[in-house]
């Protein structure tokens, strides 16, 4: 079990960081901010990776875990943006 976490963790972390960076880079000015997007991406990546690992108990490998983590992070960021709007900044 510890061996799986050691292999799964870095890929999920990298996927969450990358998804947060992509979300911030592709958003318009006045969005949520880099740290907020990365934090939501990391949380979504870890939750999705843990859920897939717990439910399916498969050895997806490093590329598979990266894909699962990136998809989970993207879903978390999309859901957050759908339900919690960014504050409007007056010019």
For each residue, the residues with C-beta under 8 A, 3 or more apart:
1: 4 5
2: 5 6
3: 6 7
4: 1 7 8 53 59
5: 1 2 8 9
6: 2 3 9
7: 3 4 10 11 62 65
8: 4 5 11 12 49 53 65
9: 5 6 12 13
10: 7 13 14
11: 7 8 14 15 49 62 65 66 69
12: 8 9 15 16 45 46 48 49 65 66 68 69
13: 9 10 16 17 42 45 46 69
14: 10 11 17 18 66 69
15: 11 12 18 19 41 45 65 66 67 68 69 70 72 73
16: 12 13 19 20 38 41 42 43 44 45 46 69 70 73
17: 13 14 20 21 38 41 42
18: 14 15 21 22 41 70 73
19: 15 16 22 23 41 44 45 69 70 73 74 77
20: 16 17 23 24 34 37 38 39 40 41 42 73 77
21: 17 18 24 25 34 37 38 41
22: 18 19 25 26
23: 19 20 26 27 37 41 74 77
24: 20 21 27 31 32 33 34 37 38
25: 21 22
26: 22 23
27: 23 24 31 32 37
28: 31
29:
30: 86 88 89
31: 24 27 28 37 86
32: 24 27 36 37 40 80 81 86
33: 24 36 37
34: 20 21 24 37 38
35: 38 39
36: 32 33 39 40
37: 20 21 23 24 27 31 32 33 34 40 41 77
38: 16 17 20 21 24 34 35 41 42
39: 20 35 36 42 43
40: 20 32 36 37 43 44 73 76 77 80
41: 15 16 17 18 19 20 21 23 37 38 44 45 73 74 76 77
42: 13 16 17 20 38 39 45 46 73
43: 16 39 40 46 47 76
44: 16 19 40 41 47 48 72 73 74 75 76 77
45: 12 13 15 16 19 41 42 48 49 69 70 72 73 76
46: 12 13 16 42 43 49 50 69 72
47: 43 44 50 51 72 76
48: 12 44 45 51 52 68 69 71 72 73 75 76
49: 8 11 12 45 46 52 53 65 68 69 72
50: 46 47 53 54
51: 47 48 54 55 72
52: 48 49 55 56 58 60 68
53: 4 8 49 50 56 57 58
54: 50 51 57
55: 51 52
56: 52 53
57: 53 54
58: 52 53
59: 4
60: 52 64 65 67 68
61: 64 65
62: 7 11 65 66
63: 66 67
64: 60 61 67 68
65: 7 8 11 12 15 49 60 61 62 68 69
66: 11 12 14 15 62 63 69 70
67: 15 60 63 64 70 71
68: 12 15 48 49 52 60 64 65 71 72
69: 11 12 13 14 15 16 19 45 46 48 49 65 66 72 73
70: 15 16 18 19 45 66 67 73 74
71: 48 67 68 74 75
72: 15 44 45 46 47 48 49 51 68 69 75 76
73: 15 16 18 19 20 40 41 42 44 45 48 69 70 76 77
74: 19 23 41 44 70 71 77 78
75: 44 48 71 72 78 79
76: 40 41 43 44 45 47 48 72 73 79 80
77: 19 20 23 37 40 41 44 73 74 80 81
78: 74 75 81 82
79: 75 76 82 83
80: 32 40 76 77 83 84
81: 32 77 78 84 85 86
82: 78 79
83: 79 80
84: 80 81
85: 81
86: 30 31 32 81
87:
88: 30
89: 30
90:
91:
